[in-house]
Amino acid sequence: MKSSPLSTKLISAFLLLAVVVYFGVQTWQYFVDPETTTPVYVYRAEKTLTLDGFVVRDEEVVACGETLLELSHAEGERVAKGKPLATVYRSAQALSDAQLLAALREQLEQLQYAQTASLDTEAALRLDTDIENNMVAVRAAFAGGKYADLEADVSSLKATIVRREYAYRAPSDLSGRIRELESQIASLSGSVGSAARVIAAPFAGTYSAVTDGYESVLTPDALKTLTPSQLETAAPSGASSTVGKLIRGSRWYYAAPVEASVARSFTEGQAFELAFSGVDFALPVTVSSVGDEENGRCLVVFQSSRFLSAVTMLRAQSAELILESHTGLRIPKNALRIAEDGGLGVYCLIGRQAYFKPVELIYQGEDYCLVQPGTIDAARDSDLVLYTLRANDEVIVTATTLFNGKVVE
């Protein structure tokens, strides 16, 4: 085996020494002046209480056991008194004819729009934008699990695509097809109308297609005397309907047993927020009543007159009661520093220099705190901008010595 030349050995030794020195310097700098940063961002801190209860509404089941029917409204839609809730058909053929009639009317509407758009270049071009918007809506509904909205969004997308397909044809090409559709619609309308019966809304209310038998068991009046044990053992009546139900008014309730020591801290009219799974946002509620204690628990009833359409399908439901919430700029606790005048602030890295930005404390978590920009006495707007804490600022978390303008290596 040949031995390595002396020059090769010296070069290898030099490279090894350089690597050792580099890491040695980095380690020394870390322990002597270990400066680390983290980004500032907006954060909402919540203190919550988990509840298991029932959603209650003033609702009435619309009696119907027919299966050959077509519903007239979407879930959570408002319905005026006397307006159709559903149409019942005498035979499967009549239902099929009615569905065909609806499809023909939709197609006629699309062709009539396309005929107009073919004469208006701007209207035709707008269809391209409408298709893009509909595609975004479909994707958002699918990603968010909003399958009730998804069906309507897909239908709207299909209709817009059809309009776009015909929009650049000559008006004369569409006239014949429009006359043909009008003739088909006229012949079907008479036969479908004579084979159908309309079920009308008995009162004005919010429509829901879901019935569960609790409509006559858990009522607003029943909540006045209900105990925690009675709520937990409540059983549905068994009533059902193929049409669904109507909800009176806009008020809804959420009743849940709460530990007596916690329930006693609630007062009537006190405002909170409830977060249900399946609802994308927290719902504002107020305390309606706090019942008598039973085995260490009280039945607390919350009420709201907002967002009824978001809870029409909810019944037995877990929820997070948001007792308090705080929103601010989140920073690590050990990034807070005290100025000479006793005020609080943080040092932020701007470029390669550290600047002290005053803050006011909003909330303290376990290892973080929420702050807002403090008062700044600045003669120039540029100084006001420089010393105001904002989201995405790089706050210095650890450092041995800091001062305004310090250059951070």
BADREN-828654 format. One record per residue (C-alpha): residue number from 1; z, x, y. Coordinates in nm, 3 decimals. Each point is the difference from the previous one (the first is absolute). Layout:
// BADREN-828654
i NUM; w Z; u X; v Y
...
This chain:
// BADREN-828654
i 1; w 0.000; u 0.000; v 0.000
i 2; w -0.091; u 0.132; v 0.342
i 3; w 0.280; u 0.019; v 0.259
i 4; w -0.049; u -0.174; v 0.335
i 5; w -0.088; u 0.224; v 0.292
i 6; w 0.281; u 0.081; v 0.242
i 7; w -0.176; u -0.182; v 0.286
i 8; w -0.011; u -0.325; v -0.200
i 9; w 0.370; u 0.025; v -0.075
i 10; w 0.081; u 0.063; v 0.366
i 11; w -0.208; u -0.300; v 0.114
i 12; w 0.170; u -0.228; v -0.256
i 13; w 0.342; u 0.124; v 0.108
i 14; w -0.088; u -0.059; v 0.366
i 15; w -0.119; u -0.356; v -0.065
i 16; w 0.315; u -0.078; v -0.199
i 17; w 0.216; u 0.139; v 0.280
i 18; w -0.190; u -0.208; v 0.257
i 19; w 0.056; u -0.320; v -0.198
i 20; w 0.372; u 0.075; v -0.040
i 21; w 0.036; u 0.075; v 0.372
i 22; w -0.187; u -0.321; v 0.096
i 23; w 0.220; u -0.226; v -0.209
i 24; w 0.304; u 0.192; v 0.109
i 25; w -0.081; u -0.060; v 0.367
i 26; w -0.067; u -0.370; v -0.063
i 27; w 0.332; u -0.038; v -0.185
i 28; w 0.185; u 0.185; v 0.276
i 29; w -0.157; u -0.219; v 0.270
i 30; w 0.091; u -0.314; v -0.191
i 31; w 0.368; u 0.089; v -0.029
i 32; w 0.024; u 0.151; v 0.348
i 33; w -0.191; u -0.276; v 0.185
i 34; w -0.097; u -0.275; v -0.246
i 35; w -0.197; u -0.250; v 0.212
i 36; w -0.127; u -0.307; v -0.181
i 37; w -0.161; u -0.312; v 0.145
i 38; w -0.072; u -0.355; v -0.106
i 39; w -0.213; u -0.273; v 0.161
i 40; w 0.158; u -0.287; v 0.194
i 41; w -0.108; u -0.352; v -0.099
i 42; w 0.087; u -0.362; v 0.073
i 43; w 0.238; u -0.147; v -0.258
i 44; w 0.183; u -0.328; v -0.058
i 45; w 0.343; u 0.020; v -0.165
i 46; w 0.141; u -0.315; v -0.158
i 47; w 0.333; u -0.108; v -0.142
i 48; w -0.068; u -0.272; v -0.257
i 49; w 0.176; u -0.237; v -0.239
i 50; w -0.171; u -0.106; v -0.324
i 51; w 0.010; u -0.375; v -0.068
i 52; w -0.111; u -0.222; v -0.288
i 53; w -0.063; u -0.358; v 0.107
i 54; w -0.243; u -0.288; v 0.041
i 55; w -0.252; u -0.097; v 0.266
i 56; w 0.046; u -0.365; v 0.099
i 57; w -0.237; u -0.230; v 0.191
i 58; w -0.019; u -0.369; v 0.089
i 59; w -0.288; u -0.082; v -0.233
i 60; w -0.150; u -0.289; v -0.193
i 61; w -0.214; u 0.014; v -0.313
i 62; w -0.327; u -0.193; v 0.028
i 63; w -0.016; u -0.203; v -0.321
i 64; w -0.315; u 0.067; v -0.200
i 65; w -0.077; u 0.079; v -0.362
i 66; w -0.379; u 0.010; v 0.025
i 67; w -0.178; u 0.314; v -0.114
i 68; w -0.353; u -0.068; v 0.124
i 69; w 0.069; u 0.070; v 0.364
i 70; w -0.084; u 0.233; v 0.283
i 71; w 0.268; u 0.119; v 0.245
i 72; w -0.080; u -0.020; v 0.370
i 73; w 0.238; u 0.259; v 0.149
i 74; w 0.115; u 0.357; v -0.046
i 75; w 0.363; u 0.098; v -0.065
i 76; w 0.211; u -0.022; v 0.315
i 77; w -0.258; u -0.197; v 0.199
i 78; w 0.111; u -0.271; v 0.241
i 79; w -0.121; u -0.354; v -0.086
i 80; w -0.002; u -0.302; v 0.230
i 81; w 0.119; u -0.341; v -0.122
i 82; w -0.275; u -0.191; v -0.177
i 83; w -0.223; u 0.304; v -0.049
i 84; w -0.130; u 0.074; v -0.353
i 85; w 0.217; u 0.213; v -0.226
i 86; w -0.229; u -0.024; v -0.302
i 87; w -0.295; u -0.192; v -0.137
i 88; w 0.026; u -0.150; v -0.350
i 89; w -0.319; u -0.052; v -0.202
i 90; w -0.066; u -0.254; v -0.276
i 91; w -0.183; u 0.240; v -0.229
i 92; w -0.072; u 0.367; v -0.057
i 93; w -0.360; u -0.065; v 0.105
i 94; w 0.116; u -0.144; v 0.332
i 95; w 0.217; u 0.309; v 0.061
i 96; w -0.293; u 0.226; v -0.089
i 97; w -0.227; u -0.193; v 0.238
i 98; w 0.258; u 0.031; v 0.277
i 99; w 0.023; u 0.377; v -0.049
i 100; w -0.379; u 0.022; v 0.003
i 101; w -0.009; u -0.209; v 0.318
i 102; w 0.247; u 0.236; v 0.170
i 103; w -0.210; u 0.302; v -0.104
i 104; w -0.319; u -0.162; v 0.132
i 105; w 0.163; u -0.082; v 0.333
i 106; w 0.122; u 0.358; v 0.033
i 107; w -0.346; u 0.132; v -0.081
i 108; w -0.156; u -0.238; v 0.255
i 109; w 0.240; u 0.123; v 0.266
i 110; w -0.091; u 0.360; v -0.080
i 111; w -0.372; u -0.068; v 0.020
i 112; w 0.033; u -0.190; v 0.327
i 113; w 0.195; u 0.293; v 0.146
i 114; w -0.259; u 0.244; v -0.133
i 115; w -0.279; u -0.209; v 0.155
i 116; w 0.173; u 0.022; v 0.337
i 117; w 0.070; u 0.373; v -0.044
i 118; w -0.366; u 0.070; v -0.079
i 119; w -0.079; u -0.114; v 0.353
i 120; w 0.284; u 0.203; v 0.151
i 121; w -0.006; u 0.378; v -0.065
i 122; w 0.355; u 0.049; v 0.129
i 123; w 0.136; u -0.267; v -0.235
i 124; w -0.173; u 0.169; v -0.294
i 125; w 0.145; u 0.338; v 0.092
i 126; w 0.349; u -0.151; v 0.027
i 127; w -0.021; u -0.093; v -0.368
i 128; w 0.010; u 0.370; v -0.092
i 129; w 0.330; u 0.034; v 0.185
i 130; w 0.130; u -0.320; v -0.160
i 131; w -0.079; u 0.139; v -0.347
i 132; w 0.191; u 0.321; v 0.078
i 133; w 0.299; u -0.199; v 0.130
i 134; w -0.003; u -0.226; v -0.308
i 135; w -0.010; u 0.303; v -0.231
i 136; w 0.302; u 0.148; v 0.177
i 137; w 0.184; u -0.332; v -0.033
i 138; w -0.077; u -0.019; v -0.374
i 139; w 0.121; u 0.353; v -0.056
i 140; w 0.320; u -0.057; v 0.202
i 141; w 0.078; u -0.324; v -0.187
i 142; w -0.052; u 0.170; v -0.337
i 143; w 0.206; u 0.307; v 0.093
i 144; w 0.281; u -0.217; v 0.135
i 145; w 0.006; u -0.230; v -0.303
i 146; w -0.085; u -0.304; v 0.215
i 147; w -0.209; u -0.169; v -0.266
i 148; w 0.016; u -0.341; v 0.166
i 149; w -0.175; u 0.150; v 0.304
i 150; w -0.232; u 0.205; v -0.220
i 151; w -0.190; u -0.304; v -0.131
i 152; w -0.072; u -0.125; v 0.352
i 153; w -0.099; u 0.349; v 0.121
i 154; w -0.240; u 0.050; v -0.293
i 155; w -0.157; u -0.340; v 0.064
i 156; w -0.046; u 0.085; v 0.368
i 157; w -0.158; u 0.335; v -0.092
i 158; w -0.247; u -0.167; v -0.238
i 159; w -0.097; u -0.257; v 0.263
i 160; w -0.059; u 0.268; v 0.262
i 161; w -0.214; u 0.205; v -0.238
i 162; w -0.217; u -0.306; v -0.071
i 163; w -0.040; u -0.063; v 0.372
i 164; w -0.097; u 0.364; v 0.049
i 165; w -0.254; u -0.023; v -0.283
i 166; w -0.182; u -0.293; v 0.161
i 167; w 0.050; u 0.098; v 0.365
i 168; w -0.313; u 0.218; v 0.020
i 169; w -0.233; u -0.251; v -0.159
i 170; w -0.236; u -0.209; v 0.205
i 171; w 0.141; u -0.343; v 0.100
i 172; w -0.292; u -0.170; v -0.179
i 173; w 0.106; u 0.162; v -0.330
i 174; w 0.340; u -0.171; v 0.025
i 175; w -0.105; u -0.347; v 0.114
i 176; w -0.128; u -0.111; v -0.340
i 177; w 0.313; u 0.111; v -0.180
i 178; w 0.221; u -0.171; v 0.260
i 179; w -0.185; u -0.333; v -0.044
i 180; w 0.036; u 0.033; v -0.378
i 181; w 0.375; u 0.058; v 0.026
i 182; w 0.043; u -0.294; v 0.238
i 183; w -0.176; u -0.227; v -0.250
i 184; w 0.222; u 0.119; v -0.290
i 185; w 0.316; u -0.048; v 0.208
i 186; w -0.102; u -0.353; v 0.100
i 187; w -0.059; u -0.108; v -0.362
i 188; w 0.325; u 0.152; v -0.129
i 189; w 0.224; u -0.126; v 0.281
i 190; w -0.026; u -0.366; v -0.098
i 191; w 0.077; u 0.047; v -0.370
i 192; w 0.290; u 0.243; v 0.064
i 193; w 0.158; u -0.226; v 0.261
i 194; w 0.009; u -0.304; v -0.230
i 195; w 0.159; u 0.200; v -0.285
i 196; w 0.286; u 0.150; v 0.203
i 197; w 0.342; u -0.106; v 0.128
i 198; w 0.178; u 0.178; v 0.284
i 199; w 0.376; u 0.073; v -0.006
i 200; w 0.122; u 0.004; v 0.360
i 201; w 0.303; u 0.172; v 0.152
i 202; w 0.290; u -0.251; v 0.032
i 203; w 0.134; u 0.188; v 0.303
i 204; w -0.084; u 0.304; v 0.210
i 205; w 0.121; u 0.320; v -0.157
i 206; w -0.074; u 0.339; v -0.155
i 207; w -0.188; u -0.005; v -0.328
i 208; w 0.102; u 0.187; v -0.316
i 209; w -0.174; u -0.021; v -0.336
i 210; w 0.311; u 0.118; v -0.190
i 211; w 0.264; u -0.238; v -0.133
i 212; w 0.302; u 0.118; v -0.202
i 213; w 0.231; u -0.299; v -0.032
i 214; w 0.253; u 0.126; v 0.257
i 215; w -0.153; u -0.208; v 0.281
i 216; w 0.247; u -0.288; v -0.051
i 217; w 0.288; u 0.220; v -0.125
i 218; w 0.028; u 0.270; v 0.268
i 219; w -0.031; u -0.185; v 0.328
i 220; w 0.129; u 0.073; v 0.353
i 221; w 0.257; u -0.281; v -0.039
i 222; w 0.121; u 0.140; v -0.335
i 223; w 0.071; u 0.336; v 0.163
i 224; w 0.274; u -0.157; v 0.212
i 225; w 0.234; u -0.038; v -0.300
i 226; w -0.144; u 0.242; v -0.256
i 227; w 0.225; u 0.273; v -0.147
i 228; w -0.109; u 0.341; v -0.136
i 229; w 0.046; u -0.112; v -0.361
i 230; w -0.194; u -0.322; v 0.057
i 231; w -0.288; u 0.193; v 0.154
i 232; w -0.015; u 0.242; v -0.292
i 233; w 0.005; u -0.277; v -0.260
i 234; w -0.244; u -0.233; v 0.177
i 235; w -0.276; u -0.117; v -0.236
i 236; w -0.345; u -0.133; v 0.092
i 237; w -0.065; u -0.372; v -0.039
i 238; w -0.322; u 0.041; v -0.194
i 239; w -0.214; u -0.182; v 0.256
i 240; w -0.351; u 0.144; v 0.029
i 241; w -0.332; u -0.076; v 0.164
i 242; w -0.355; u 0.122; v -0.027
i 243; w -0.043; u -0.043; v 0.375
i 244; w 0.313; u 0.177; v 0.120
i 245; w 0.242; u -0.089; v 0.277
i 246; w 0.047; u -0.034; v 0.375
i 247; w 0.273; u 0.171; v 0.201
i 248; w 0.146; u -0.187; v 0.297
i 249; w 0.049; u 0.179; v 0.328
i 250; w 0.000; u 0.375; v 0.042
i 251; w 0.358; u 0.084; v -0.099
i 252; w 0.090; u 0.177; v -0.324
i 253; w 0.326; u 0.130; v -0.145
i 254; w 0.124; u 0.280; v -0.221
i 255; w 0.331; u -0.057; v -0.182
i 256; w 0.184; u 0.279; v -0.183
i 257; w 0.355; u 0.076; v -0.119
i 258; w 0.164; u 0.279; v 0.200
i 259; w 0.331; u 0.182; v -0.052
i 260; w 0.261; u -0.188; v 0.201
i 261; w 0.113; u 0.310; v 0.191
i 262; w -0.359; u 0.049; v 0.125
i 263; w -0.078; u -0.370; v 0.050
i 264; w 0.301; u -0.044; v 0.230
i 265; w -0.154; u 0.250; v 0.241
i 266; w -0.300; u -0.228; v 0.051
i 267; w -0.001; u -0.257; v 0.278
i 268; w -0.219; u -0.308; v 0.039
i 269; w -0.315; u 0.082; v 0.198
i 270; w 0.027; u 0.375; v -0.065
i 271; w -0.346; u 0.156; v -0.024
i 272; w -0.121; u 0.219; v -0.286
i 273; w -0.321; u 0.089; v -0.181
i 274; w -0.081; u -0.072; v -0.366
i 275; w -0.238; u 0.216; v -0.201
i 276; w -0.155; u -0.172; v -0.306
i 277; w -0.210; u 0.177; v -0.259
i 278; w -0.356; u -0.128; v 0.031
i 279; w 0.031; u -0.054; v 0.377
i 280; w -0.133; u 0.290; v 0.205
i 281; w 0.246; u -0.031; v 0.286
i 282; w 0.366; u -0.086; v 0.063
i 283; w 0.059; u -0.365; v 0.092
i 284; w 0.233; u -0.093; v 0.288
i 285; w 0.286; u -0.233; v -0.104
i 286; w 0.331; u -0.124; v 0.137
i 287; w 0.319; u -0.097; v -0.181
i 288; w 0.000; u -0.377; v -0.052
i 289; w 0.336; u -0.032; v -0.179
i 290; w 0.264; u 0.190; v -0.197
i 291; w 0.154; u -0.207; v -0.280
i 292; w 0.355; u -0.003; v -0.135
i 293; w 0.115; u 0.283; v -0.225
i 294; w -0.045; u -0.043; v -0.377
i 295; w 0.114; u 0.276; v -0.235
i 296; w -0.026; u 0.260; v 0.273
i 297; w -0.342; u -0.111; v 0.123
i 298; w -0.139; u -0.230; v 0.268
i 299; w -0.338; u -0.167; v 0.017
i 300; w -0.178; u 0.124; v 0.312
i 301; w -0.302; u -0.197; v 0.120
i 302; w -0.256; u 0.163; v 0.230
i 303; w -0.269; u -0.198; v 0.182
i 304; w -0.323; u 0.066; v 0.184
i 305; w -0.274; u -0.199; v 0.172
i 306; w -0.255; u 0.283; v -0.014
i 307; w -0.252; u 0.118; v -0.259
i 308; w 0.038; u -0.300; v -0.232
i 309; w -0.345; u 0.069; v -0.145
i 310; w 0.128; u 0.337; v -0.130
i 311; w 0.272; u -0.159; v -0.216
i 312; w -0.162; u -0.318; v -0.137
i 313; w -0.028; u 0.153; v -0.349
i 314; w 0.348; u 0.163; v -0.009
i 315; w 0.300; u -0.154; v -0.179
i 316; w 0.247; u 0.215; v -0.201
i 317; w -0.022; u 0.319; v 0.197
i 318; w 0.176; u 0.331; v 0.055
i 319; w 0.008; u 0.112; v 0.360
i 320; w 0.126; u 0.279; v 0.221
i 321; w 0.206; u -0.128; v 0.291
i 322; w -0.045; u 0.249; v 0.284
i 323; w 0.344; u 0.018; v 0.159
i 324; w -0.102; u 0.249; v 0.267
i 325; w -0.298; u 0.217; v 0.080
i 326; w -0.067; u 0.290; v 0.233
i 327; w -0.334; u 0.148; v 0.100
i 328; w -0.042; u 0.340; v 0.158
i 329; w -0.128; u 0.354; v -0.038
i 330; w 0.133; u 0.151; v -0.322
i 331; w 0.129; u 0.359; v 0.003
i 332; w 0.227; u 0.198; v -0.235
i 333; w 0.366; u -0.006; v 0.102
i 334; w 0.022; u 0.378; v 0.023
i 335; w -0.286; u 0.002; v 0.252
i 336; w 0.225; u -0.164; v 0.262
i 337; w 0.141; u 0.243; v 0.256
i 338; w 0.243; u -0.032; v 0.290
i 339; w -0.110; u 0.116; v 0.343
i 340; w 0.227; u 0.178; v 0.248
i 341; w 0.060; u -0.328; v 0.184
i 342; w 0.110; u -0.167; v -0.324
i 343; w -0.320; u -0.198; v -0.051
i 344; w -0.183; u -0.021; v -0.331
i 345; w -0.346; u 0.133; v -0.065
i 346; w -0.233; u 0.180; v -0.236
i 347; w -0.214; u 0.310; v 0.026
i 348; w -0.368; u -0.056; v -0.069
i 349; w -0.265; u 0.255; v -0.077
i 350; w -0.290; u -0.025; v 0.245
i 351; w -0.261; u 0.261; v -0.075
i 352; w 0.224; u 0.297; v -0.079
i 353; w 0.279; u -0.087; v 0.245
i 354; w 0.319; u -0.205; v -0.036
i 355; w 0.084; u -0.273; v 0.255
i 356; w 0.317; u -0.209; v 0.022
i 357; w -0.064; u -0.377; v 0.013
i 358; w 0.294; u -0.230; v 0.082
i 359; w 0.059; u -0.301; v -0.227
i 360; w 0.232; u -0.298; v -0.035
i 361; w 0.152; u -0.076; v -0.340
i 362; w -0.084; u -0.343; v -0.147
i 363; w 0.113; u 0.017; v -0.363
i 364; w 0.138; u 0.252; v -0.250
i 365; w -0.102; u 0.002; v -0.366
i 366; w 0.128; u 0.222; v -0.278
i 367; w -0.209; u 0.306; v 0.089
i 368; w -0.207; u -0.125; v 0.292
i 369; w 0.036; u -0.180; v 0.329
i 370; w -0.216; u -0.224; v 0.216
i 371; w -0.039; u 0.089; v 0.366
i 372; w -0.196; u -0.101; v 0.305
i 373; w -0.117; u 0.222; v 0.288
i 374; w 0.279; u 0.073; v 0.244
i 375; w -0.003; u -0.006; v 0.380
i 376; w -0.198; u 0.284; v 0.150
i 377; w 0.043; u 0.115; v 0.360
i 378; w -0.343; u 0.142; v 0.066
i 379; w -0.175; u 0.048; v 0.330
i 380; w -0.343; u 0.035; v -0.157
i 381; w -0.180; u -0.229; v -0.243
i 382; w -0.095; u 0.301; v -0.210
i 383; w 0.370; u 0.081; v -0.052
i 384; w 0.068; u -0.363; v -0.092
i 385; w -0.269; u 0.019; v -0.267
i 386; w 0.120; u 0.340; v -0.124
i 387; w 0.365; u -0.097; v -0.044
i 388; w -0.045; u -0.354; v -0.141
i 389; w 0.045; u -0.029; v -0.377
i 390; w -0.285; u -0.179; v -0.175
i 391; w -0.112; u -0.082; v -0.352
i 392; w -0.179; u 0.295; v -0.169
i 393; w 0.192; u 0.259; v 0.200
i 394; w 0.115; u 0.299; v -0.209
i 395; w 0.378; u 0.010; v 0.030
i 396; w 0.176; u 0.328; v -0.084
i 397; w 0.255; u -0.063; v -0.274
i 398; w 0.151; u 0.344; v -0.062
i 399; w 0.016; u 0.303; v 0.229
i 400; w 0.267; u 0.251; v 0.103
i 401; w -0.068; u 0.006; v 0.373
i 402; w -0.207; u -0.239; v 0.206
i 403; w -0.073; u -0.038; v 0.370
i 404; w -0.273; u -0.153; v 0.213
i 405; w -0.315; u 0.206; v -0.019
i 406; w 0.108; u 0.211; v -0.297
i 407; w -0.299; u 0.138; v -0.185
i 408; w 0.022; u -0.086; v -0.369
i 409; w -0.173; u 0.245; v -0.228
